[in-house]
């Protein structure tokens, strides 16, 4: 054993189902036929039932891991481990494990020993059972509903994993390890917390008594690889024509809002759009959790901060935005506008910071405008509705709608221009959109991107800046 690190003195396949035609032929009444024709509920598909033998094996390793973890905490000099290499630490854990198993006369095969050593290493240096999922590049989100139920999102679809925590105390220990590393705390008096992992992933947790059936954890993983415009075009998120239009819009300093629901790809879209910004511009970004990956040289990043235990020290997005206006930015990018900072954002767009961008939660461009109106009202500023709408119409030029469709795919479903006011109503025109036409038998969306036939309100501005887009971009495309 390495003395320098020691402290001084588990699903069965479903049976084949008869076809709907056969089932309909067997039933007599129209009501019964309708029941058979209706799709079966997919709820049962989310269940994972490991075999009893596999479950017993996992429980046995889990019990050993729990006991060995206590032994490791008692044996290892944690201060010395900070300078230890990964190889040395793995060898030390392996040595302590072998010694423990010999003392207890426990025999494990080679595979189980490797699993035990890996899980112990993850417990000591990482986040326990979550570590494997964090290292899996195919996983986008990790969702923990109590110690025995961990879901992941892959390719836009949620899947139940067979990974579990030993018990609620094990889960709480991992949560505490995460939040304490960033100077936060979570307990009965402060039962929910936002934090950021070392790799930039966004972490949110809620613990009992607020979380009824065990602690709830949500992790939105941080993409290490930046997705550019070409990548999104290759994935089918939008077309080359839409990319050309967006390049002209961003390069000519139109103010852009990316709208969409949770997990629809708003931040990814915002990152991609930022690639069209000239490298000699000064950009300031403001976020609750730093996720933007801008490629320009001159970028100043800011992150808001929640209040401390005493309720002091809060730095809100509005505070950051107010200060950013004094820092001579060419453009301001706000990760998400969700509160009173909307006032300062609109003022910035109206007062010499053209080309600024932000995201909001909304289901359509028109809903996005309504959300902006509501946020201004919630900020407690009393303004006539016409004045509010006038402010929005003069500040915002373009709303890009991102959506996650029912098959899990993400699409840019609409690009809408705001052209001004007509009486008390904000005038808008849709330029490009995603047209859905149907659904395949395996629930894949059938559709195509098309223009609406409306020429851009900013076509002359594009031409003056050197982006003379061809007229074909605005011509509708028939379904293929």
Order of alpha helices (4+ residues) and beta strands (2+ residues): alpha-alpha-alpha-alpha-alpha-alpha-alpha-beta-beta-beta-alpha-beta-beta-beta-alpha-alpha-beta-alpha-beta-beta-alpha-beta-alpha-beta-alpha-alpha-beta-beta-beta-beta-alpha
